[in-house]
Amino acid sequence: MTDYDVIVVGARVAGSPTAMLLARRGYRVLLVDRDTFPSDTISSHLIHSPGMAALQRWGLADDVIATGCPPVTTYRVDVGPFAIVGRPRLEEGAPGAAFGPRRLELDLILVAAAAGAGAEVRESFTVDGLVVEDGTVRGIRGRTKGGGAVVERAKVVIGADGVNSIVARAVGAAKYHEVPALEALYLAYWSGLPTDGEFQLYQRGDRGFGAVPTNDGLTVALATWPIWDFEANRHDLLGNYLAAFEADSGLADRIAGATRETRVLGKAMHNFYRQSYGPGWALVGDAGYHKDAVTAQGITDAFRAAESLAIALDAAFGGRQPFDEALAAYQDSRDQATMPMFDLTCQLANFEPPPDDQAQLMAAVAADARASEDFASMLGGTMPVPNFFAPANLERVLAGSIQDGAVITSS
């Protein structure tokens, strides 16, 4: 007899919501993770308005806000000659801002919600492999810390275990629409580094920077550099991280006046989609789709995918759709919803100088309050990327900039 309907491997921002939503529908769910909670992980932190709307639907938004995480009301993209500054529009039903909680806080809330919904949660659990019978995944093989090997069986095993997903490796999930890593990202937490309620992105030559206010009066400050510097710079992360801020005197002064409270952590940023379902298995979150952190979409995308996957599995378990048909719809809808932002993110993460026409467009956006709000809303997920770049919208922006004399022309 199958012990569980679903086993979810990975209990962070994709796995815990998936487990919670399925448990709320009455399914028997086992949620496992090699970590214990609360615990930290590398993250850009920001939950855009659609992600906060999901938390509101799940009854968890107030819990996140109650951690004392400050609201993020404005987005700033500063490239030196000009900055695009706008307040993103909100998703219907969302609280009045985006938020960037520490993962120590957010992930614990999500794990507790999964357990509260009825999912069985096992922390410090290492998955060693999958149980496969006649080409179909039937469960997992693993062990608890200090414990012996165990086998657990389920109708479906879900990999929510990140970029290096053991579930994805075990089933040979193929990658597609893959873009090689463009940059490496490093972060630390700082006190005395205010952002005035802004999500801030800066680019200066071959160095990029980001800042998001988070819990306990801290700001997560991120530095990025091209992937070709990855190997050379990884041997002195702290020195290269601090040196990156010297690319802009204003940033250097802000860092000099702040106090670093943690060590520097980082990684290369990979960009890919994976085949995300097969006989007895599925992938969600970074295990199935991952892109550079420059647009901070990861948490919001994970929430959306968790909802979509839970709906698909409910349809399959309830006999309303065959498993393959329901899960194909899950993957297709995810790809259609996220691929325009995936492509834009890869463009923003590329350190090559932008073409003249793109530079002129961005300067025009910076000079136009409505266009700046649209751009911020696009980054925040409340204006679709194709809508922002629709010819009629761009013509309006460029026409206004020509009238105002704001367009930067090439020499």
ABEGO torsion letter per residue (X at the ends): XBABABBBBEABAAAAAAAAAAAAAGBBBBBBBABBOBBBBBBAGBBBAAAAAAAAAAGAAAAAAAAGBBBBABBBBBAGABBBBBBBBBBBGBBABBBBBBAAAAAAAAAAAAAAAGBBBBBGBBBAEBBBBGGBBAEBBBBBBGBBBBBBBBABBBBAAEAABAAAAAAGBBBBGBBBBABBBBBBBBBGBBAGGBBBBBBBEABBBBBBBBBGGBBBBBBBBBAAAAAAAAABAAAAAAAAAAABAAAAAAAAABBBABBBBBBBBBBBBBBABBBGBBBBEAAABBBBAAAGAAAAAAAAAAAAAAAAAAAAAAGABBAAAAAAAAAAAAAAAAAAAAAAAAAAABABBBBAAAAAAAAAAAABAAAAAAAAAAAAGABBAAAAABAAAAAAAAAAAAAAGABBBBX
